[in-house]
Amino acid sequence: MNGTNQKSPFRWFLLLWLGLVYVQSVQTSIPGGSIANPGTKVPPPGTATSPQLDLLLFTLFMVLHGGLHWVAFSLRRSRDLLLYFLMQGLVVLSISFLAQVQGATTGLCLALTIEAIVLFKHPRLMILVGSGCFLLFALTEGAQFISMAESGSINKLTDALTGSTTLVLFVIACILLYTQQSRARERDQIFLHELEIAHTELKTTHEQLAIAHHQLEEYAAQVEDLTLITERQRLARELHDTLAQGLVGLVMQLETIDALLLKQHGDQARAIVQQAMMRARTTITEARAVIDDLRVNRQDWQNFSQIVQSKIQQFIASTGISCDCLLPETLLLPPAVREHLLRLLAEGFMNITRHARATHVWVRAAMVQDMLMFEISDNGIGFDPASIAQQDGHYGLLGLQERARLLHGKLCIVSAPGKGTTIRLHLPGRSGEREK
């Protein structure tokens, strides 16, 4: 619809053009009803014509020619347009030979050429129709050129050739100009299409960024929740491995003191009181260390083997249970690994004291196939690990499992009723690298 509206002014322009060609042809070839003008074509021998008949035929063909011009702009297919220009060529040919009007062919061929440039989108079809118009012009005007050459009218012949050359150059110029405009329009269309694609891609990218931003917000909220959960689990482990274990040990020592006092064993009770006082101080020290560790990173750890030996001596002194220790003297571990292993040792000693009824304990550490193996075993009464795992309240074992996951290791508890217990932790080799 928009293309038809844009071509409507050109349609009226062509009709005005045809009107001027009609008026000029009538004034030049049929002045006052006489065809005795020097520019009038000589009718073929034996042909009887009259000015009135020529004018009537010329008018009818011009009306037909103009009507076809009006209909041409509603055609869309190239095949229909080619048939249209073939019909127009026949009409122009009829105007030239039947109406016997001189000078109309040039204007009509120019009109068809301009119309072909506007209607066709392919340059080849433009050139085809333009060449046909030129051949039509040569066919209709060729006889006149020959008669001018035979009669010696050099000036008229020169004028006719000049007009023909002008027509050819005009057609070529129109085709070149329209081709350039078509290519520029195609480039503009391609550029607009690329801009539209870029705009669509930009809009899609913006939507994807909005989705990604929303996902990042959700991930940040999840990370915050997981951080809080992790920190709560860490606090629970630290409280269990320090305050809870220390208080349990104090309660056990106080119960022993109470029993000794009932039996009037004052010296033994006094010795255990001193041990209880030492344990209380140790528990306070460990609690303060945990608080300090929550605030700053502690890097002033001693040699791991020395710390384990001191823990074993405290265990032997408070329980009277013998303990063998097999640790490499040069095994130095990162602070985080040392802390978790010491918590494992303390939990193991506490369980042995409260439940195992053991008489002997073993503590071992070694590098086995690029894995650090750390274990605590006893010869106590043992238990069923499967049944214990299903019971509530065993936060010590749960804390050990969590520490193993934090170290990317594997915790294994081997026990059975009457066969003692072994708590074994396997850690990746990098965790057990020796410090330089």
FENFENDA-V771616 format. One record per residue. N is the residue number from 1. PSI is psi in whole degrees, 0 to 359 (* if undefined). Layout:
BEGIN
N|PSI  N|PSI
END
This chain:
BEGIN
1|318  2|323  3|322  4|319  5|323  6|329  7|352  8|316  9|324  10|327  11|314  12|326  13|318  14|320  15|321  16|320  17|312  18|322  19|317  20|318  21|320  22|312  23|314  24|320  25|319  26|317  27|328  28|316  29|334  30|65  31|123  32|26  33|8  34|140  35|19  36|28  37|145  38|334  39|0  40|143  41|148  42|123  43|152  44|153  45|140  46|4  47|124  48|117  49|160  50|151  51|323  52|319  53|318  54|317  55|320  56|314  57|317  58|319  59|317  60|315  61|325  62|323  63|316  64|318  65|315  66|322  67|320  68|322  69|320  70|322  71|336  72|328  73|354  74|354  75|144  76|321  77|147  78|324  79|318  80|323  81|322  82|319  83|323  84|313  85|330  86|317  87|319  88|324  89|320  90|322  91|315  92|320  93|321  94|320  95|321  96|319  97|332  98|317  99|346  100|46  101|127  102|138  103|351  104|333  105|318  106|310  107|321  108|321  109|321  110|318  111|317  112|322  113|313  114|320  115|321  116|320  117|324  118|319  119|324  120|144  121|341  122|129  123|328  124|319  125|324  126|313  127|322  128|311  129|319  130|319  131|322  132|320  133|321  134|319  135|322  136|317  137|317  138|323  139|316  140|329  141|355  142|317  143|322  144|321  145|318  146|316  147|324  148|321  149|321  150|326  151|355  152|14  153|78  154|320  155|315  156|320  157|318  158|318  159|319  160|317  161|322  162|317  163|320  164|316  165|320  166|320  167|315  168|312  169|322  170|317  171|315  172|316  173|318  174|317  175|314  176|316  177|316  178|324  179|316  180|317  181|322  182|317  183|319  184|320  185|320  186|318  187|320  188|320  189|318  190|317  191|317  192|322  193|318  194|322  195|320  196|318  197|316  198|320  199|319  200|316  201|320  202|319  203|318  204|317  205|320  206|318  207|320  208|321  209|321  210|318  211|316  212|321  213|319  214|319  215|321  216|321  217|318  218|318  219|320  220|319  221|320  222|318  223|320  224|316  225|316  226|324  227|317  228|317  229|316  230|317  231|322  232|318  233|321  234|316  235|320  236|318  237|315  238|318  239|319  240|318  241|350  242|285  243|312  244|313  245|319  246|319  247|322  248|318  249|320  250|318  251|317  252|319  253|321  254|322  255|321  256|318  257|317  258|319  259|320  260|323  261|324  262|329  263|6  264|32  265|77  266|321  267|315  268|321  269|321  270|319  271|319  272|327  273|317  274|319  275|321  276|321  277|319  278|319  279|320  280|316  281|318  282|318  283|318  284|318  285|316  286|320  287|317  288|323  289|320  290|317  291|316  292|322  293|330  294|336  295|319  296|163  297|120  298|127  299|1  300|47  301|148  302|184  303|134  304|317  305|319  306|319  307|318  308|319  309|319  310|321  311|321  312|319  313|319  314|319  315|316  316|319  317|325  318|336  319|335  320|7  321|130  322|153  323|130  324|139  325|129  326|95  327|142  328|134  329|333  330|13  331|100  332|130  333|158  334|153  335|317  336|319  337|318  338|316  339|314  340|322  341|322  342|324  343|322  344|317  345|316  346|319  347|320  348|315  349|319  350|318  351|322  352|318  353|321  354|326  355|333  356|328  357|40  358|159  359|349  360|146  361|145  362|136  363|123  364|152  365|137  366|161  367|118  368|109  369|56  370|21  371|138  372|121  373|125  374|126  375|154  376|126  377|157  378|169  379|35  380|200  381|343  382|181  383|176  384|106  385|326  386|317  387|324  388|323  389|334  390|354  391|149  392|157  393|353  394|71  395|338  396|312  397|322  398|319  399|323  400|319  401|319  402|320  403|322  404|319  405|321  406|328  407|5  408|36  409|190  410|125  411|131  412|128  413|116  414|117  415|159  416|151  417|124  418|2  419|18  420|184  421|141  422|125  423|115  424|131  425|127  426|128  427|152  428|155  429|326  430|332  431|336  432|17  433|144  434|135  435|143  436|*
END
